[in-house]
């Protein structure tokens, strides 16, 4: 089975389990006392392990300082964080793995790790770890028949248009079901004095949220074998003329004055503040943004709806998750495994699941009542099967060059037609460099 299809299968299984588990979880919470026996004190000299994580993932449950302090107290193992700029994460990790200077733990995404980081060659198999027997859904942490990653949740991020519900209600707006309706919503919000859409495109990965969902949504309905054939060099990006339309849509939203002015200067780390201050009403992003805003203002009511590039769109199922991996060349493999043991312990896992509103992946950890936005995702999109894996889930190559090209479009340097042609040439080169059959 090809890698792109394999990664998609992993994630699809996760969404099915999410729908079933979330709907049946009820509202009960565990008292969280639990058994923390997996985090045993180590004797002797203190060890420091390195955990590498993208700066865009600083809201990760696994790097909360109180948990890192407790882990150090119990095990005498200190965790040092390596924060990597979002746009450099893949390249930096690829380099570290290649020269055998890998950190002890990496936070990344399983679907992307299979292609970006050569999962089978570079990472430890975790089948026999003590927490593995407690998993409810091993598939969301597995590839090629083995567990390679760790998380306490079987949930994954969804991406679309994050929006302020109160602003929509105050202006009498409904969720748009196509592009024309979306533009009408933008116009009403602009007339009210609020910026309709925040585009933080200094961080080039953020510019791909719209096309990644739009491309996948369209071909899933009209040309479902496209990505398999693309990855076998039987089809080309330029074979889908609608892709140009979707690229033009996002650019037109900017040119029509519905966004912040300095889209290539404003960054993702400004987004939470923009929503908290009610300066903006919407943003093309994942539901992880909602979590970040809620941590600072639990009363702010945000939701997410699908990228409205086509009629009756589906919500993007993002492969940009945050599982933990242990490289084979890590200097402190046993200590890294103790870190996973600690996070998997009943008490700590329950604490994380409760604080983040996760769907638990352990048989002795209870899923709490889900936040409003997440329950809506389950009820409106996952249960009725209105989700689609985004384009990133099918990509076998590093996407950073694509992100830079998308920035070039907003800088006025590339038309959608030129962008797709340039990316097609780069994509073919990257696939040939990886020695993918057919290229």
MARKEKOL-275331 format. One record per residue (C-alpha): x, y, z; residue number from 1; residue in three letters. Coordinates in steps of 0.05 Angstrom, whole numbers, plus 5000, padded with zeros to 4 digits. Layout:
BEGIN
(node (X; Y; Z); NUM; 'ALA') ...
END
This chain:
BEGIN
(node (5000; 5000; 5000); 1; 'UNK') (node (5026; 5068; 4982); 2; 'UNK') (node (5047; 5116; 5037); 3; 'UNK') (node (4997; 5170; 5021); 4; 'UNK') (node (4939; 5122; 5024); 5; 'UNK') (node (4967; 5090; 5087); 6; 'UNK') (node (4971; 5157; 5124); 7; 'UNK') (node (4900; 5174; 5101); 8; 'UNK') (node (4875; 5108; 5128); 9; 'UNK') (node (4907; 5120; 5195); 10; 'UNK') (node (4873; 5187; 5202); 11; 'UNK') (node (4805; 5164; 5175); 12; 'UNK') (node (4803; 5110; 5228); 13; 'UNK') (node (4815; 5162; 5280); 14; 'UNK') (node (4756; 5204; 5257); 15; 'UNK') (node (4709; 5145; 5259); 16; 'UNK') (node (4730; 5128; 5330); 17; 'UNK') (node (4725; 5201; 5350); 18; 'UNK') (node (4652; 5205; 5328); 19; 'UNK') (node (4633; 5142; 5365); 20; 'UNK') (node (4672; 5157; 5429); 21; 'UNK') (node (4653; 5230; 5434); 22; 'UNK') (node (4579; 5216; 5426); 23; 'UNK') (node (4581; 5161; 5478); 24; 'UNK') (node (4627; 5194; 5528); 25; 'UNK') (node (4574; 5229; 5568); 26; 'UNK') (node (4593; 5284; 5615); 27; 'UNK') (node (4628; 5246; 5670); 28; 'UNK') (node (4697; 5262; 5695); 29; 'UNK') (node (4746; 5221; 5732); 30; 'UNK') (node (4770; 5244; 5799); 31; 'UNK') (node (4840; 5238; 5770); 32; 'UNK') (node (4873; 5204; 5829); 33; 'UNK') (node (4899; 5148; 5787); 34; 'UNK') (node (4961; 5105; 5789); 35; 'UNK') (node (5025; 5140; 5771); 36; 'UNK') (node (5070; 5080; 5780); 37; 'UNK') (node (5099; 5084; 5710); 38; 'UNK') (node (5138; 5147; 5730); 39; 'UNK') (node (5190; 5118; 5775); 40; 'UNK') (node (5245; 5155; 5809); 41; 'UNK') (node (5313; 5145; 5778); 42; 'UNK') (node (5375; 5144; 5819); 43; 'UNK') (node (5441; 5178; 5807); 44; 'UNK') (node (5459; 5238; 5766); 45; 'UNK') (node (5405; 5282; 5736); 46; 'UNK') (node (5394; 5271; 5662); 47; 'UNK') (node (5370; 5324; 5613); 48; 'UNK') (node (5330; 5302; 5552); 49; 'UNK') (node (5315; 5345; 5492); 50; 'UNK') (node (5244; 5352; 5465); 51; 'UNK') (node (5238; 5386; 5397); 52; 'UNK') (node (5174; 5421; 5379); 53; 'UNK') (node (5150; 5473; 5329); 54; 'UNK') (node (5138; 5543; 5356); 55; 'UNK') (node (5068; 5539; 5327); 56; 'UNK') (node (5053; 5483; 5376); 57; 'UNK') (node (5070; 5518; 5440); 58; 'UNK') (node (5001; 5503; 5467); 59; 'UNK') (node (5018; 5429; 5467); 60; 'UNK') (node (4994; 5391; 5528); 61; 'UNK') (node (5062; 5356; 5533); 62; 'UNK') (node (5103; 5419; 5548); 63; 'UNK') (node (5061; 5450; 5603); 64; 'UNK') (node (5112; 5473; 5654); 65; 'UNK') (node (5075; 5443; 5714); 66; 'UNK') (node (5077; 5374; 5682); 67; 'UNK') (node (5151; 5381; 5663); 68; 'UNK') (node (5166; 5402; 5735); 69; 'UNK') (node (5128; 5343; 5763); 70; 'UNK') (node (5163; 5295; 5716); 71; 'UNK') (node (5231; 5321; 5738); 72; 'UNK') (node (5211; 5316; 5811); 73; 'UNK') (node (5189; 5243; 5803); 74; 'UNK') (node (5244; 5218; 5758); 75; 'UNK') (node (5304; 5266; 5765); 76; 'UNK') (node (5300; 5276; 5689); 77; 'UNK') (node (5297; 5347; 5664); 78; 'UNK') (node (5264; 5364; 5597); 79; 'UNK') (node (5296; 5418; 5555); 80; 'UNK') (node (5253; 5446; 5499); 81; 'UNK') (node (5280; 5459; 5429); 82; 'UNK') (node (5231; 5508; 5398); 83; 'UNK') (node (5237; 5508; 5322); 84; 'UNK') (node (5207; 5562; 5277); 85; 'UNK') (node (5145; 5533; 5244); 86; 'UNK') (node (5169; 5543; 5173); 87; 'UNK') (node (5235; 5509; 5188); 88; 'UNK') (node (5210; 5450; 5230); 89; 'UNK') (node (5212; 5396; 5176); 90; 'UNK') (node (5279; 5418; 5148); 91; 'UNK') (node (5312; 5424; 5216); 92; 'UNK') (node (5288; 5355; 5238); 93; 'UNK') (node (5308; 5323; 5173); 94; 'UNK') (node (5378; 5351; 5181); 95; 'UNK') (node (5384; 5329; 5254); 96; 'UNK') (node (5361; 5258; 5237); 97; 'UNK') (node (5408; 5254; 5177); 98; 'UNK') (node (5470; 5273; 5218); 99; 'UNK') (node (5448; 5231; 5278); 100; 'UNK') (node (5440; 5291; 5324); 101; 'UNK') (node (5367; 5279; 5337); 102; 'UNK') (node (5333; 5303; 5400); 103; 'UNK') (node (5308; 5251; 5449); 104; 'UNK') (node (5235; 5265; 5433); 105; 'UNK') (node (5202; 5299; 5374); 106; 'UNK') (node (5132; 5326; 5370); 107; 'UNK') (node (5106; 5319; 5299); 108; 'UNK') (node (5048; 5289; 5261); 109; 'UNK') (node (5044; 5216; 5244); 110; 'UNK') (node (5016; 5224; 5174); 111; 'UNK') (node (5071; 5274; 5156); 112; 'UNK') (node (5126; 5235; 5193); 113; 'UNK') (node (5115; 5175; 5148); 114; 'UNK') (node (5139; 5218; 5089); 115; 'UNK') (node (5176; 5278; 5117); 116; 'UNK') (node (5219; 5242; 5168); 117; 'UNK') (node (5224; 5170; 5141); 118; 'UNK') (node (5186; 5139; 5199); 119; 'UNK') (node (5207; 5067; 5192); 120; 'UNK') (node (5281; 5083; 5187); 121; 'UNK') (node (5286; 5136; 5240); 122; 'UNK') (node (5239; 5122; 5298); 123; 'UNK') (node (5230; 5071; 5354); 124; 'UNK') (node (5173; 5021; 5351); 125; 'UNK') (node (5132; 5029; 5414); 126; 'UNK') (node (5089; 4966; 5411); 127; 'UNK') (node (5115; 4938; 5477); 128; 'UNK') (node (5112; 5000; 5520); 129; 'UNK') (node (5070; 4990; 5583); 130; 'UNK') (node (5018; 5041; 5562); 131; 'UNK') (node (5005; 5009; 5494); 132; 'UNK') (node (4960; 4954; 5523); 133; 'UNK') (node (4913; 5008; 5550); 134; 'UNK') (node (4900; 5041; 5483); 135; 'UNK') (node (4829; 5043; 5457); 136; 'UNK') (node (4850; 5059; 5386); 137; 'UNK') (node (4920; 5039; 5366); 138; 'UNK') (node (4909; 5057; 5293); 139; 'UNK') (node (4915; 5132; 5305); 140; 'UNK') (node (4985; 5122; 5332); 141; 'UNK') (node (5006; 5068; 5283); 142; 'UNK') (node (5036; 5058; 5214); 143; 'UNK') (node (5062; 4996; 5177); 144; 'UNK') (node (5031; 4952; 5230); 145; 'UNK') (node (5068; 4983; 5290); 146; 'UNK') (node (5058; 5038; 5341); 147; 'UNK') (node (5108; 5093; 5327); 148; 'UNK') (node (5078; 5152; 5363); 149; 'UNK') (node (5046; 5173; 5428); 150; 'UNK') (node (4986; 5215; 5449); 151; 'UNK') (node (4934; 5211; 5504); 152; 'UNK') (node (4880; 5230; 5454); 153; 'UNK') (node (4850; 5195; 5394); 154; 'UNK') (node (4826; 5263; 5369); 155; 'UNK') (node (4858; 5303; 5313); 156; 'UNK') (node (4852; 5375; 5291); 157; 'UNK') (node (4800; 5399; 5243); 158; 'UNK') (node (4811; 5460; 5199); 159; 'UNK') (node (4767; 5510; 5165); 160; 'UNK') (node (4743; 5580; 5182); 161; 'UNK') (node (4748; 5595; 5256); 162; 'UNK') (node (4695; 5648; 5272); 163; 'UNK') (node (4668; 5690; 5329); 164; 'UNK') (node (4597; 5666; 5343); 165; 'UNK') (node (4576; 5728; 5380); 166; 'UNK') (node (4595; 5773; 5321); 167; 'UNK') (node (4555; 5729; 5274); 168; 'UNK') (node (4495; 5730; 5320); 169; 'UNK') (node (4499; 5805; 5330); 170; 'UNK') (node (4499; 5817; 5255); 171; 'UNK') (node (4448; 5764; 5240); 172; 'UNK') (node (4496; 5722; 5199); 173; 'UNK') (node (4491; 5649; 5181); 174; 'UNK') (node (4547; 5600; 5164); 175; 'UNK') (node (4561; 5608; 5089); 176; 'UNK') (node (4552; 5547; 5045); 177; 'UNK') (node (4591; 5573; 4985); 178; 'UNK') (node (4640; 5626; 4963); 179; 'UNK') (node (4588; 5678; 4943); 180; 'UNK') (node (4554; 5672; 5011); 181; 'UNK') (node (4622; 5678; 5045); 182; 'UNK') (node (4637; 5743; 5009); 183; 'UNK') (node (4569; 5770; 5030); 184; 'UNK') (node (4586; 5753; 5103); 185; 'UNK') (node (4653; 5789; 5096); 186; 'UNK') (node (4619; 5851; 5069); 187; 'UNK') (node (4570; 5855; 5127); 188; 'UNK') (node (4625; 5846; 5178); 189; 'UNK') (node (4668; 5899; 5144); 190; 'UNK') (node (4609; 5948; 5145); 191; 'UNK') (node (4604; 5937; 5221); 192; 'UNK') (node (4675; 5962; 5230); 193; 'UNK') (node (4709; 5895; 5245); 194; 'UNK') (node (4761; 5863; 5201); 195; 'UNK') (node (4727; 5801; 5171); 196; 'UNK') (node (4788; 5756; 5162); 197; 'UNK') (node (4857; 5754; 5195); 198; 'UNK') (node (4911; 5728; 5149); 199; 'UNK') (node (4977; 5715; 5187); 200; 'UNK') (node (5017; 5697; 5125); 201; 'UNK') (node (5085; 5716; 5150); 202; 'UNK') (node (5081; 5644; 5175); 203; 'UNK') (node (5078; 5612; 5107); 204; 'UNK') (node (5045; 5547; 5130); 205; 'UNK') (node (4983; 5586; 5149); 206; 'UNK') (node (4972; 5608; 5077); 207; 'UNK') (node (4959; 5535; 5057); 208; 'UNK') (node (4897; 5525; 5102); 209; 'UNK') (node (4848; 5548; 5048); 210; 'UNK') (node (4877; 5510; 4987); 211; 'UNK') (node (4893; 5447; 5027); 212; 'UNK') (node (4820; 5439; 5046); 213; 'UNK') (node (4791; 5465; 4980); 214; 'UNK') (node (4834; 5420; 4935); 215; 'UNK') (node (4819; 5358; 4975); 216; 'UNK') (node (4744; 5373; 4982); 217; 'UNK') (node (4737; 5382; 4907); 218; 'UNK') (node (4775; 5320; 4884); 219; 'UNK') (node (4743; 5276; 4937); 220; 'UNK') (node (4676; 5288; 4902); 221; 'UNK') (node (4697; 5294; 4830); 222; 'UNK') (node (4762; 5256; 4821); 223; 'UNK') (node (4775; 5211; 4883); 224; 'UNK') (node (4834; 5174; 4853); 225; 'UNK') (node (4871; 5239; 4837); 226; 'UNK') (node (4922; 5239; 4894); 227; 'UNK') (node (4940; 5165; 4884); 228; 'UNK') (node (4951; 5178; 4810); 229; 'UNK') (node (4989; 5243; 4825); 230; 'UNK') (node (5037; 5205; 4870); 231; 'UNK') (node (5049; 5154; 4814); 232; 'UNK') (node (5062; 5209; 4762); 233; 'UNK') (node (5000; 5191; 4723); 234; 'UNK') (node (4967; 5258; 4737); 235; 'UNK') (node (4991; 5329; 4746); 236; 'UNK') (node (4970; 5387; 4790); 237; 'UNK') (node (4952; 5426; 4727); 238; 'UNK') (node (4902; 5372; 4708); 239; 'UNK') (node (4852; 5403; 4756); 240; 'UNK') (node (4835; 5473; 4730); 241; 'UNK') (node (4791; 5487; 4791); 242; 'UNK') (node (4855; 5490; 4833); 243; 'UNK') (node (4869; 5557; 4800); 244; 'UNK') (node (4800; 5580; 4821); 245; 'UNK') (node (4812; 5562; 4894); 246; 'UNK') (node (4878; 5599; 4895); 247; 'UNK') (node (4845; 5660; 4864); 248; 'UNK') (node (4789; 5658; 4915); 249; 'UNK') (node (4835; 5666; 4975); 250; 'UNK') (node (4874; 5721; 4940); 251; 'UNK') (node (4811; 5759; 4921); 252; 'UNK') (node (4788; 5760; 4994); 253; 'UNK') (node (4851; 5799; 5009); 254; 'UNK') (node (4846; 5844; 4947); 255; 'UNK') (node (4774; 5861; 4964); 256; 'UNK') (node (4797; 5891; 5030); 257; 'UNK') (node (4766; 5838; 5075); 258; 'UNK') (node (4831; 5824; 5112); 259; 'UNK') (node (4887; 5856; 5153); 260; 'UNK') (node (4930; 5901; 5109); 261; 'UNK') (node (4998; 5871; 5124); 262; 'UNK') (node (4983; 5798; 5111); 263; 'UNK') (node (5056; 5781; 5096); 264; 'UNK') (node (5081; 5816; 5159); 265; 'UNK') (node (5029; 5792; 5209); 266; 'UNK') (node (5043; 5725; 5243); 267; 'UNK') (node (5004; 5669; 5274); 268; 'UNK') (node (5026; 5687; 5345); 269; 'UNK') (node (4983; 5750; 5338); 270; 'UNK') (node (4919; 5711; 5325); 271; 'UNK') (node (4897; 5697; 5396); 272; 'UNK') (node (4902; 5770; 5414); 273; 'UNK') (node (4864; 5791; 5352); 274; 'UNK') (node (4806; 5747; 5372); 275; 'UNK') (node (4808; 5765; 5445); 276; 'UNK') (node (4805; 5839; 5427); 277; 'UNK') (node (4749; 5826; 5377); 278; 'UNK') (node (4790; 5859; 5323); 279; 'UNK') (node (4774; 5803; 5274); 280; 'UNK') (node (4715; 5758; 5262); 281; 'UNK') (node (4745; 5699; 5223); 282; 'UNK') (node (4810; 5664; 5206); 283; 'UNK') (node (4827; 5605; 5161); 284; 'UNK') (node (4857; 5559; 5213); 285; 'UNK') (node (4851; 5495; 5254); 286; 'UNK') (node (4808; 5486; 5315); 287; 'UNK') (node (4872; 5487; 5357); 288; 'UNK') (node (4866; 5563; 5352); 289; 'UNK') (node (4799; 5559; 5390); 290; 'UNK') (node (4834; 5521; 5445); 291; 'UNK') (node (4888; 5575; 5450); 292; 'UNK') (node (4836; 5630; 5455); 293; 'UNK') (node (4794; 5592; 5506); 294; 'UNK') (node (4853; 5584; 5552); 295; 'UNK') (node (4856; 5659; 5560); 296; 'UNK') (node (4781; 5674; 5556); 297; 'UNK') (node (4736; 5613; 5569); 298; 'UNK') (node (4675; 5656; 5556); 299; 'UNK') (node (4693; 5674; 5485); 300; 'UNK') (node (4648; 5634; 5438); 301; 'UNK') (node (4685; 5610; 5376); 302; 'UNK') (node (4668; 5557; 5326); 303; 'UNK') (node (4693; 5530; 5260); 304; 'UNK') (node (4659; 5518; 5193); 305; 'UNK') (node (4685; 5489; 5127); 306; 'UNK') (node (4726; 5528; 5077); 307; 'UNK') (node (4671; 5552; 5031); 308; 'UNK') (node (4707; 5543; 4965); 309; 'UNK') (node (4652; 5499; 4935); 310; 'UNK') (node (4578; 5488; 4949); 311; 'UNK') (node (4561; 5452; 5014); 312; 'UNK') (node (4634; 5442; 5034); 313; 'UNK') (node (4662; 5390; 5081); 314; 'UNK') (node (4704; 5407; 5141); 315; 'UNK') (node (4779; 5395; 5132); 316; 'UNK') (node (4809; 5340; 5174); 317; 'UNK') (node (4879; 5365; 5188); 318; 'UNK') (node (4940; 5319; 5189); 319; 'UNK') (node (4976; 5373; 5230); 320; 'UNK') (node (4973; 5336; 5296); 321; 'UNK') (node (5021; 5332; 5354); 322; 'UNK') (node (5043; 5261; 5370); 323; 'UNK') (node (5109; 5246; 5405); 324; 'UNK') (node (5164; 5204; 5372); 325; 'UNK') (node (5230; 5176; 5398); 326; 'UNK') (node (5286; 5175; 5346); 327; 'UNK') (node (5329; 5112; 5343); 328; 'UNK') (node (5391; 5154; 5349); 329; 'UNK') (node (5368; 5192; 5411); 330; 'UNK') (node (5421; 5196; 5466); 331; 'UNK') (node (5372; 5180; 5522); 332; 'UNK') (node (5321; 5130; 5495); 333; 'UNK') (node (5303; 5099; 5562); 334; 'UNK') (node (5293; 5167; 5594); 335; 'UNK') (node (5250; 5189; 5535); 336; 'UNK') (node (5208; 5127; 5544); 337; 'UNK') (node (5199; 5145; 5618); 338; 'UNK') (node (5172; 5212; 5595); 339; 'UNK') (node (5119; 5176; 5553); 340; 'UNK') (node (5104; 5130; 5613); 341; 'UNK') (node (5093; 5192; 5656); 342; 'UNK') (node (5046; 5225; 5607); 343; 'UNK') (node (5009; 5160; 5597); 344; 'UNK') (node (4999; 5148; 5672); 345; 'UNK') (node (4926; 5149; 5692); 346; 'UNK') (node (4931; 5211; 5735); 347; 'UNK') (node (4970; 5254; 5686); 348; 'UNK') (node (4932; 5230; 5624); 349; 'UNK') (node (4866; 5246; 5659); 350; 'UNK') (node (4892; 5315; 5677); 351; 'UNK') (node (4911; 5328; 5605); 352; 'UNK') (node (4847; 5301; 5576); 353; 'UNK') (node (4805; 5342; 5624); 354; 'UNK') (node (4844; 5407; 5613); 355; 'UNK') (node (4845; 5401; 5537); 356; 'UNK') (node (4777; 5370; 5525); 357; 'UNK') (node (4807; 5310; 5489); 358; 'UNK') (node (4774; 5245; 5470); 359; 'UNK') (node (4813; 5196; 5513); 360; 'UNK') (node (4852; 5140; 5481); 361; 'UNK') (node (4862; 5101; 5545); 362; 'UNK') (node (4813; 5050; 5573); 363; 'UNK') (node (4822; 5076; 5644); 364; 'UNK') (node (4818; 5151; 5628); 365; 'UNK') (node (4750; 5183; 5620); 366; 'UNK') (node (4731; 5230; 5564); 367; 'UNK') (node (4703; 5293; 5595); 368; 'UNK') (node (4643; 5332; 5569); 369; 'UNK') (node (4669; 5362; 5505); 370; 'UNK') (node (4675; 5437; 5494); 371; 'UNK') (node (4618; 5467; 5455); 372; 'UNK') (node (4658; 5477; 5391); 373; 'UNK') (node (4684; 5405; 5392); 374; 'UNK') (node (4615; 5375; 5404); 375; 'UNK') (node (4589; 5416; 5346); 376; 'UNK') (node (4645; 5388; 5302); 377; 'UNK') (node (4623; 5318; 5322); 378; 'UNK') (node (4549; 5331; 5312); 379; 'UNK') (node (4552; 5373; 5249); 380; 'UNK') (node (4611; 5344; 5211); 381; 'UNK') (node (4641; 5279; 5238); 382; 'UNK') (node (4577; 5240; 5253); 383; 'UNK') (node (4543; 5258; 5186); 384; 'UNK') (node (4609; 5245; 5151); 385; 'UNK') (node (4621; 5316; 5126); 386; 'UNK') (node (4696; 5315; 5135); 387; 'UNK') (node (4752; 5308; 5085); 388; 'UNK') (node (4826; 5294; 5095); 389; 'UNK') (node (4864; 5356; 5072); 390; 'UNK') (node (4914; 5354; 5015); 391; 'UNK') (node (4973; 5351; 5063); 392; 'UNK') (node (4953; 5281; 5083); 393; 'UNK') (node (4969; 5256; 5013); 394; 'UNK') (node (5034; 5294; 5001); 395; 'UNK') (node (5098; 5253; 5000); 396; 'UNK') (node (5145; 5313; 4997); 397; 'UNK') (node (5164; 5373; 5038); 398; 'UNK') (node (5112; 5428; 5026); 399; 'UNK') (node (5154; 5488; 5046); 400; 'UNK') (node (5168; 5508; 4974); 401; 'UNK') (node (5093; 5508; 4960); 402; 'UNK') (node (5081; 5553; 5020); 403; 'UNK') (node (5134; 5602; 4994); 404; 'UNK') (node (5101; 5602; 4926); 405; 'UNK') (node (5034; 5618; 4958); 406; 'UNK') (node (5067; 5677; 4993); 407; 'UNK') (node (5094; 5699; 4925); 408; 'UNK') (node (5022; 5701; 4899); 409; 'UNK') (node (5004; 5750; 4955); 410; 'UNK') (node (5066; 5791; 4940); 411; 'UNK') (node (5041; 5798; 4869); 412; 'UNK') (node (5095; 5755; 4839); 413; 'UNK') (node (5055; 5694; 4814); 414; 'UNK') (node (4987; 5684; 4783); 415; 'UNK') (node (4949; 5621; 4803); 416; 'UNK') (node (4967; 5590; 4736); 417; 'UNK') (node (5041; 5606; 4745); 418; 'UNK') (node (5040; 5582; 4816); 419; 'UNK') (node (5011; 5514; 4798); 420; 'UNK') (node (5061; 5506; 4740); 421; 'UNK') (node (5120; 5524; 4785); 422; 'UNK') (node (5096; 5477; 4840); 423; 'UNK') (node (5085; 5421; 4790); 424; 'UNK') (node (5157; 5426; 4768); 425; 'UNK') (node (5183; 5430; 4840); 426; 'UNK') (node (5138; 5372; 4861); 427; 'UNK') (node (5164; 5328; 4806); 428; 'UNK') (node (5236; 5345; 4824); 429; 'UNK') (node (5224; 5330; 4898); 430; 'UNK') (node (5190; 5263; 4882); 431; 'UNK') (node (5248; 5245; 4836); 432; 'UNK') (node (5298; 5264; 4890); 433; 'UNK') (node (5262; 5216; 4937); 434; 'UNK') (node (5266; 5163; 4883); 435; 'UNK') (node (5191; 5153; 4883); 436; 'UNK') (node (5173; 5102; 4829); 437; 'UNK') (node (5148; 5134; 4766); 438; 'UNK') (node (5187; 5199; 4774); 439; 'UNK') 
END
